[in-house]
Amino acid sequence: QVQLVESGGGLVQPGESLRLSCAASRSLFGIETIGWYRQAPGKQREMVALTKRYGSRIYADSVKGRFTLSKDNDKNTVYLEMNSLDFDDTAVYLCYAELAQTTYWGQGTQVTVSS
């Protein structure tokens, strides 16, 4: 099992940046996939960025070149660096992990982009 706790959300203006953190309750080694989804009001949950155990990363087309996912294995933490935020990035951002064929979700952190 793994528990995931997100932090770092907030209210920003268009063009600004935020860094989200997802702290896992266990070592990241052995977690097959970890990363971020988001859900905006009235919309389906969508993948934002994921990293596989052996390092490959995938990003949603809408965030490529603006968002960067990284891992700190010593801190059991995954980060999402978000730059050039715009209104469409407003959502609850949820940390996601796959471990032993089971999926896990954090409680989410709100990101609001508003002028």
NORKA-V145891 format. One record per residue. N is the residue number from 1. RES is the residue in one small letter. PHI is phi in whole degrees, -180 to 180 (* if undefined). OMEGA is omega in whole degrees, 0 to 359 (* if undefined). NEAR is the number of other C-alpha atoms within 10 Angstrom. Layout:
# NORKA-V145891
n=N res=RES phi=PHI omega=OMEGA near=NEAR
n=N res=RES phi=PHI omega=OMEGA near=NEAR
This chain:
# NORKA-V145891
n=1 res=q phi=* omega=175 near=12
n=2 res=v phi=-150 omega=171 near=18
n=3 res=q phi=-103 omega=184 near=16
n=4 res=l phi=-124 omega=180 near=21
n=5 res=v phi=-127 omega=181 near=17
n=6 res=e phi=-92 omega=173 near=23
n=7 res=s phi=-157 omega=173 near=18
n=8 res=g phi=106 omega=179 near=15
n=9 res=g phi=-70 omega=179 near=18
n=10 res=g phi=169 omega=180 near=14
n=11 res=l phi=-105 omega=179 near=14
n=12 res=v phi=-134 omega=175 near=18
n=13 res=q phi=-93 omega=177 near=14
n=14 res=p phi=-55 omega=180 near=17
n=15 res=g phi=93 omega=181 near=12
n=16 res=e phi=-84 omega=185 near=13
n=17 res=s phi=-125 omega=173 near=16
n=18 res=l phi=-147 omega=172 near=18
n=19 res=r phi=-123 omega=176 near=16
n=20 res=l phi=-94 omega=176 near=21
n=21 res=s phi=-123 omega=174 near=23
n=22 res=c phi=-131 omega=180 near=26
n=23 res=a phi=-93 omega=179 near=21
n=24 res=a phi=-95 omega=184 near=20
n=25 res=s phi=-84 omega=180 near=14
n=26 res=r phi=-144 omega=178 near=16
n=27 res=s phi=-60 omega=177 near=14
n=28 res=l phi=-71 omega=177 near=23
n=29 res=f phi=-66 omega=182 near=10
n=30 res=g phi=98 omega=174 near=12
n=31 res=i phi=-82 omega=187 near=19
n=32 res=e phi=-66 omega=182 near=15
n=33 res=t phi=-143 omega=175 near=19
n=34 res=i phi=-147 omega=180 near=26
n=35 res=g phi=168 omega=192 near=26
n=36 res=w phi=-134 omega=167 near=27
n=37 res=y phi=-120 omega=173 near=19
n=38 res=r phi=-144 omega=178 near=22
n=39 res=q phi=-140 omega=177 near=19
n=40 res=a phi=-95 omega=180 near=17
n=41 res=p phi=-56 omega=177 near=9
n=42 res=g phi=76 omega=181 near=6
n=43 res=k phi=-121 omega=177 near=9
n=44 res=q phi=-75 omega=175 near=9
n=45 res=r phi=-66 omega=182 near=15
n=46 res=e phi=-132 omega=177 near=14
n=47 res=m phi=-69 omega=176 near=18
n=48 res=v phi=-107 omega=181 near=24
n=49 res=a phi=-159 omega=179 near=24
n=50 res=l phi=-135 omega=172 near=25
n=51 res=t phi=-128 omega=179 near=21
n=52 res=k phi=-88 omega=184 near=15
n=53 res=r phi=-56 omega=185 near=15
n=54 res=y phi=-96 omega=164 near=11
n=55 res=g phi=106 omega=182 near=11
n=56 res=s phi=-69 omega=181 near=9
n=57 res=r phi=-124 omega=174 near=16
n=58 res=i phi=-128 omega=181 near=16
n=59 res=y phi=-130 omega=170 near=19
n=60 res=a phi=-65 omega=180 near=13
n=61 res=d phi=-57 omega=185 near=10
n=62 res=s phi=-70 omega=182 near=11
n=63 res=v phi=-118 omega=181 near=16
n=64 res=k phi=-58 omega=181 near=12
n=65 res=g phi=85 omega=179 near=11
n=66 res=r phi=-115 omega=183 near=13
n=67 res=f phi=-109 omega=177 near=20
n=68 res=t phi=-135 omega=177 near=19
n=69 res=l phi=-97 omega=177 near=22
n=70 res=s phi=-142 omega=181 near=17
n=71 res=k phi=-129 omega=170 near=18
n=72 res=d phi=-120 omega=184 near=11
n=73 res=n phi=-66 omega=179 near=12
n=74 res=d phi=-68 omega=182 near=8
n=75 res=k phi=-102 omega=183 near=13
n=76 res=n phi=53 omega=188 near=15
n=77 res=t phi=-131 omega=175 near=21
n=78 res=v phi=-115 omega=182 near=25
n=79 res=y phi=-119 omega=171 near=21
n=80 res=l phi=-129 omega=177 near=23
n=81 res=e phi=-86 omega=184 near=15
n=82 res=m phi=-118 omega=180 near=19
n=83 res=n phi=-116 omega=178 near=17
n=84 res=s phi=50 omega=182 near=15
n=85 res=l phi=-66 omega=175 near=22
n=86 res=d phi=-133 omega=188 near=17
n=87 res=f phi=-57 omega=182 near=15
n=88 res=d phi=-69 omega=177 near=12
n=89 res=d phi=-86 omega=178 near=19
n=90 res=t phi=-63 omega=183 near=20
n=91 res=a phi=-178 omega=165 near=21
n=92 res=v phi=-88 omega=180 near=19
n=93 res=y phi=-100 omega=185 near=28
n=94 res=l phi=-118 omega=174 near=26
n=95 res=c phi=-80 omega=186 near=32
n=96 res=y phi=-136 omega=176 near=22
n=97 res=a phi=-147 omega=173 near=25
n=98 res=e phi=-117 omega=181 near=19
n=99 res=l phi=-147 omega=179 near=15
n=100 res=a phi=51 omega=176 near=9
n=101 res=q phi=65 omega=176 near=8
n=102 res=t phi=-123 omega=179 near=9
n=103 res=t phi=-101 omega=181 near=13
n=104 res=y phi=-132 omega=180 near=14
n=105 res=w phi=-130 omega=169 near=19
n=106 res=g phi=-82 omega=183 near=19
n=107 res=q phi=-84 omega=177 near=14
n=108 res=g phi=98 omega=175 near=22
n=109 res=t phi=-136 omega=186 near=21
n=110 res=q phi=-82 omega=171 near=19
n=111 res=v phi=-119 omega=180 near=22
n=112 res=t phi=-124 omega=178 near=21
n=113 res=v phi=-109 omega=185 near=20
n=114 res=s phi=-150 omega=177 near=13
n=115 res=s phi=-95 omega=* near=9
